[in-house]
Amino acid sequence: MKRNRHSRPPVQAPPAFIGFRFPPDVTLLAVRWYLRYGLSYRDLEELLAERGIDVDHVTLYR
């Protein structure tokens, strides 16, 4: 038995980072460092500040 496959247009999902203050690459970098190296939010704040990104540790927490 032959089955007909109809092509459907791809579903457009909303971007994951819509409404966020920082660009997705900054958010992903902070999350990667936090999970990989077990850093505190204050440590992340310092590392990002060294790279010219001004963010508060409470923002990272949220």
N, C-alpha and C positions, 0 to 999 in steps of 0.2 A: 504494500500500500504506500503510495507516494504522498508525502505531506507537503502542502504549500506553505511557504514561509513568506509572510508579508514584512517588508521592511518598514520600520516605524522610525519617526524622527527621534533623535536622542532627547532624553529628558534634560531640561536645563535646570540644574540645581543652583540655588543661590550660593554665592561665594561664602566660604566658611568664615571669613574674617570681616564681613561687612559691619560697619559701625564701630570697629576697633580704632583706637587712637594711633596705634603704631602699625607700620607695614607688616605684612605676614612674615617676611624673612626675619625681622627683629623678634617677633613673637616666637617663631620656631627656634631661633637660636637660643633664646632665654630658656625655653622649655627643654631643649636638648641638653644644655649645660646643667640645668637643675636636675634632670633625671639621670644623666650619665655620671656626673661627678658629685652628686649629693650636696650641692652648695646651698647655703642659706640665701634668703631673699636679699639680705644686705650685701652678701658677696656678689650676687648677680648684679645688684645695683652698681657696685664698684667696677666690675668688669665691663659693663655696658658704658659706664661713664668714661672709662679709658678709651673707648671706641667712639666717643662723642655723642652718645645717646643718653639724654637726660631723662631718667625714669626713677620714680620713688619705689622703695621696697614694698610699700603697701599696694601699689599698682600691680607689681609682680605677683603679690599674694592673691589679688582678686582675679 
